[in-house]
Amino acid sequence: MRDIYGKIPNPVHLLLKKRAIDILSSTAKLADMRVLGSYVDITLGNDYLKIKGVGNLLFESLIPFIGYTKISYIQRQFKIRMDKRRTWVDDLENMLKCLSQVVTTNNKIEE
């Protein structure tokens, strides 16, 4: 990203990334997200439980992240643990985009 003064400094770029992640986490209807030492824990909200076939939808949408991500369903909650890699901020942003798409574009909701 550039402006009239040249390339944006890395701290400003990270601040913009953080804001994008904050917005995406709200759009993705997360119950909780914790950034810890070597991983990020994400708990999906109850909106996901209302989607028919959500397990398949989540699996299909998270295939690009499968090498460094674990997905579990415990006590009626979906949890995702993503290992931090060198590009973990970009990985997290892309994963949240996928989750947001699953929850917002799916019209098949249980009654």
Contacts in CASP RR format, 6 or more apart in sequence:
PFRMAT RR
TARGET T0000
AUTHOR 0000-0000-0000
METHOD contacts of the structure
MODEL  1
MRDIYGKIPNPVHLLLKKRAIDILSSTAKLADMRVLGSYVDITLGNDYLK
IKGVGNLLFESLIPFIGYTKISYIQRQFKIRMDKRRTWVDDLENMLKCLS
QVVTTNNKIEE
1 7 0 8 1.000
1 8 0 8 1.000
1 13 0 8 1.000
1 16 0 8 1.000
2 8 0 8 1.000
8 16 0 8 1.000
14 89 0 8 1.000
17 89 0 8 1.000
17 90 0 8 1.000
17 93 0 8 1.000
20 93 0 8 1.000
21 89 0 8 1.000
21 92 0 8 1.000
21 93 0 8 1.000
21 96 0 8 1.000
24 93 0 8 1.000
24 96 0 8 1.000
24 97 0 8 1.000
24 100 0 8 1.000
25 33 0 8 1.000
25 96 0 8 1.000
27 96 0 8 1.000
27 100 0 8 1.000
27 103 0 8 1.000
27 104 0 8 1.000
28 44 0 8 1.000
28 96 0 8 1.000
28 99 0 8 1.000
28 100 0 8 1.000
28 103 0 8 1.000
29 44 0 8 1.000
29 45 0 8 1.000
29 47 0 8 1.000
29 48 0 8 1.000
29 100 0 8 1.000
29 103 0 8 1.000
30 42 0 8 1.000
30 43 0 8 1.000
30 44 0 8 1.000
30 45 0 8 1.000
30 99 0 8 1.000
31 43 0 8 1.000
31 44 0 8 1.000
31 45 0 8 1.000
31 46 0 8 1.000
31 77 0 8 1.000
32 41 0 8 1.000
32 42 0 8 1.000
32 43 0 8 1.000
33 40 0 8 1.000
33 41 0 8 1.000
33 42 0 8 1.000
33 43 0 8 1.000
34 40 0 8 1.000
34 41 0 8 1.000
37 84 0 8 1.000
38 83 0 8 1.000
38 84 0 8 1.000
39 81 0 8 1.000
39 82 0 8 1.000
39 83 0 8 1.000
39 84 0 8 1.000
40 81 0 8 1.000
40 82 0 8 1.000
40 84 0 8 1.000
40 88 0 8 1.000
40 92 0 8 1.000
41 79 0 8 1.000
41 80 0 8 1.000
41 81 0 8 1.000
42 79 0 8 1.000
42 80 0 8 1.000
42 81 0 8 1.000
42 82 0 8 1.000
42 95 0 8 1.000
42 99 0 8 1.000
43 77 0 8 1.000
43 78 0 8 1.000
43 79 0 8 1.000
43 80 0 8 1.000
44 77 0 8 1.000
44 78 0 8 1.000
44 79 0 8 1.000
44 80 0 8 1.000
44 99 0 8 1.000
45 77 0 8 1.000
45 78 0 8 1.000
47 103 0 8 1.000
48 54 0 8 1.000
48 58 0 8 1.000
48 78 0 8 1.000
48 102 0 8 1.000
48 103 0 8 1.000
49 76 0 8 1.000
50 109 0 8 1.000
50 110 0 8 1.000
51 57 0 8 1.000
51 102 0 8 1.000
51 103 0 8 1.000
51 106 0 8 1.000
51 108 0 8 1.000
51 109 0 8 1.000
51 110 0 8 1.000
52 108 0 8 1.000
52 109 0 8 1.000
52 110 0 8 1.000
53 108 0 8 1.000
54 78 0 8 1.000
54 102 0 8 1.000
54 106 0 8 1.000
55 73 0 8 1.000
55 78 0 8 1.000
57 102 0 8 1.000
57 106 0 8 1.000
58 71 0 8 1.000
58 78 0 8 1.000
58 99 0 8 1.000
58 102 0 8 1.000
59 71 0 8 1.000
61 98 0 8 1.000
61 99 0 8 1.000
61 101 0 8 1.000
61 102 0 8 1.000
62 69 0 8 1.000
62 71 0 8 1.000
62 80 0 8 1.000
62 95 0 8 1.000
62 98 0 8 1.000
64 94 0 8 1.000
64 98 0 8 1.000
65 82 0 8 1.000
65 91 0 8 1.000
65 94 0 8 1.000
65 95 0 8 1.000
65 98 0 8 1.000
68 82 0 8 1.000
68 83 0 8 1.000
68 85 0 8 1.000
68 91 0 8 1.000
69 80 0 8 1.000
69 81 0 8 1.000
69 82 0 8 1.000
69 83 0 8 1.000
69 95 0 8 1.000
70 80 0 8 1.000
70 81 0 8 1.000
71 78 0 8 1.000
71 79 0 8 1.000
71 80 0 8 1.000
72 78 0 8 1.000
72 79 0 8 1.000
72 80 0 8 1.000
72 81 0 8 1.000
73 79 0 8 1.000
80 95 0 8 1.000
82 88 0 8 1.000
82 91 0 8 1.000
82 92 0 8 1.000
82 95 0 8 1.000
85 91 0 8 1.000
END
